[in-house]
Amino acid sequence: MTFTASNVGDRPWLLVEVAGTAERLVIRFVGELDLSTARYAFDVTLAALQASDEGRLDIDMSALTFCDSTGIRTLMNVQRNATDRGGEVRLVNAQNRVRTIFELVGLADALTVDEQRAQRGRDHDGAMVRTMSTGV
């Protein structure tokens, strides 16, 4: 599934791609996670988390270009919701500038930041699972 937040004029935008298996979801953020996109990112991520069997989630941040304090709070709220459901959240592939923000504000230890590559959700034949696209 692919969801796109606002992309109007000079306003920040965020693309959210959701893929996964029964064991682990992968959510990929493309763009900016900030005050104008954080609520949308939380809503899509929480819906995907609630629909998952295991509540285990990788947030692929390889294409996240910016994250402000609202975005950080959003990621922490996603992690709290997953933990409350017995699941876990890993932030993977964070760019140096985003990872540095987490370190500067002391959240590198509070959030699970994993350097390994997120594995896109694929079925046994290697085909992408959950590939519906929709625009918002």
Secondary structure, DSSP 8 states (H G I E B T S, - for coil): -EEE----TTS--EEEEEEE-SS-EEEEEEEEESTTTHHHHHHHHHHHHHHSSS-EEEEEEEEEEEE-HHHHHHHHHHHHHHHHTT-EEEEES--HHHHHHHHHTT-TTTTTEE-S-----B-TTS-BSS--B---
